[in-house]
Amino acid sequence: MQSLFISRVVIKNFRNFKNVDIQLSHKGIIIGENNVGKTNFLRALQLILDPSLSDDDRSLNDTDFNDTIENPVEHNEEILIQVYISNFSDNKTILAMLNDAIVIEGEEEKILLTYRYFPYEYEDGKKEYIYTILKGNPEHNKDFTFSERKYLNLKVIKPLRDVETELKNYRISPINKILKEYNFDPNDLEEIASSFSNSSDKILSLDEIKDITRKLNMRFSEILGNDELNITFGTQEIDPNKIISSMKIMLANRNINDISLGLNNIVYISLMIQLLQDTTIPSLLKKDKYDEFSTIKGFEIINDTYTQTEKGNYVLNTNIDNDKQLKLHNFMDENNSNNKGVTLLAIEEPEAHLHPIYQRLIYKDIIQKNSRSVLMTTHSTHITSISPINTIIHLHSTTNDGTKVNTSALLNLGDDGKDVERYLDIKRGEIYLSKGVILVEGVTEEYLIPQYAKLMNKPLDEKGIIVCNINSTNFKPYAKLLKNLNIPYIIITDGDFYCIEKDSEGKEIKKFHILDIQGDSKTTGYLGVDIADKIINDGIEEENKIEVNRTTAKEYGIFIGKYTFETDMMETSLSLEAKEKICNTFNSLTDGGQRQKNNFASELDSGQFIKCLSKIEANGIGKGRFAQLFSENCILENISSIIVEAIEAIYQRVDEY
């Protein structure tokens, strides 16, 4: 059951952000280069929602204004942050406590919270900067108070966290906060404490401890993908008033300070996720509570979903179907409301100290298996590669307008969406972290274009440009995604010249692999142009469509060859040295004899490039293998003019970004 979430954020004049207004989805992956403002984005949310911040923390100063603003205090500039909350209609506590924070945006009700840092002028003319945090329409001037923040707040897990210290600190330890949610019977604790010296593990037999141990182990094993490392508890306190607060968490029977930083991180994040879970449905019912429910209409759902323990309490079953879960949620919400608030979670760089596989596993647990809304900053391609397309929050810096933020929350790629997600998973999602992208259709381009760029003294890595081989010509969804995130890109695709002929039944067919251009536009064409036309004119009314050809396509960043990448390269290679580079590569790879090698050289020299390409494909070589070796030997004269233009274009787009 999806929880409430931050659906829109407006930030003006705060640190990296001069003026951004963005839409978010239920989960958000915040990406961008160093110092672009990922932490400051979360800080803006904390100013409104984080209960751990003091008044001094929320009060800013002139250094918190965006750097592009000259003398902000002298010019009475303001800092504005607005947070819109969606999907709260089923939360009775939030509706009761924050009803006057609700505004209408479009046709949807949202909670609006506004932070302002602005100059206030007193009656004596003295001016001072102050801050206010308001709820609902700012004009109504209703404060969002500390007590209300208990019901709607934000928890940020920092990237450089001292897990061991936090777990040992009773005041801030998440495990102690989780244990506090259980109603331990004082008589049980007194009995255990009195016999502690003879039975030090008796505390571990309590149903409450068993329940939290079971839940933590389920979550931990789901993250790791196995149950080899079990979480257990231990205590050495004999005072019944302190026996719970002294509980310590252990992993594989070892103290938390004896395990790796990576596993420490997983334990800590697992605890935080568990702490923030919706507790409307309790995982453990004490016997007296069960008896109380037995007199209430609809009690049957309790018997259908709970099992009695040896001690007479009742534990929630696993794998409850959706219908029963909804009925149980409604029953508990009606008859056992805990009036707990909602804590939104933000995690900075969860990949810290983690093996790449664990990075992906913990992401899946946090994002895909957790019903709570989560924001996450990351530099990990292992995480971005498995992020759903509509979760991306992409930050990039500009010279004059501060950091710009683009999101994919409202992006709809239709049926192509899953294909793009699968591709990004395989390719590790590097396009999100790049400064520019070259979309290509095959492995030949993937091998050769980076080397061509080096030969042109325009290396791609140094510019943050990646070559993205999509293994098809379905560029449209990728272009749509990159455009939506405002990431500079170009497309390089084969021309694939064809002639239109009629078969024996008079039906028109396209004949490819022809070098000689004959006839007019009615009888010839370029498949690459047809592809570009679909991309450029997508969603445009018929009367406004643009006439696309190989020249006009460049204006939209689509660079179309004449035939195929390989044959265009052969046609470009006019010098003796350029031809020798091609022939030498073929000769070193083919299993054929000297006669075949001579025929290849002769056909290359006479312009029979289709025959040359067929020899590469038909002699156990393959285009990919040929390109891989050729990339080590090619020279400038092997680069076709369209590729030169394409590389220069992406360089220019990144420079202007």
PyMOL commands that set and color helices and strands:
alter all, ss='L'
color gray80, all
select helices_A, chain A and resi 38-49+55-58+62-64+92-97+99-101+138-140+146-149+163-168+174-180+186-194+202-205+207-224+256-258+261-275+287-293+300-305+322-335+356-368+381-384+389-391+416-426+430-433+443-455+461-463+476-484+527-536+542-544+550-556+565-572+576-589+594-605+609-618+623-630+636-638+641-656
alter helices_A, ss='H'
color red, helices_A
select strands_A, chain A and resi 5-14+17-23+27-31+79-86+102-105+108-121+127-135+142-143+152-157+231-234+248-251+254-255+284-285+306-308+314-316+342-348+374-377+392-397+403-407+436-440+465-469+489-493+497-502+508-511+524-526+558-560
alter strands_A, ss='S'
color yellow, strands_A
deselect
rebuild
show_as cartoon
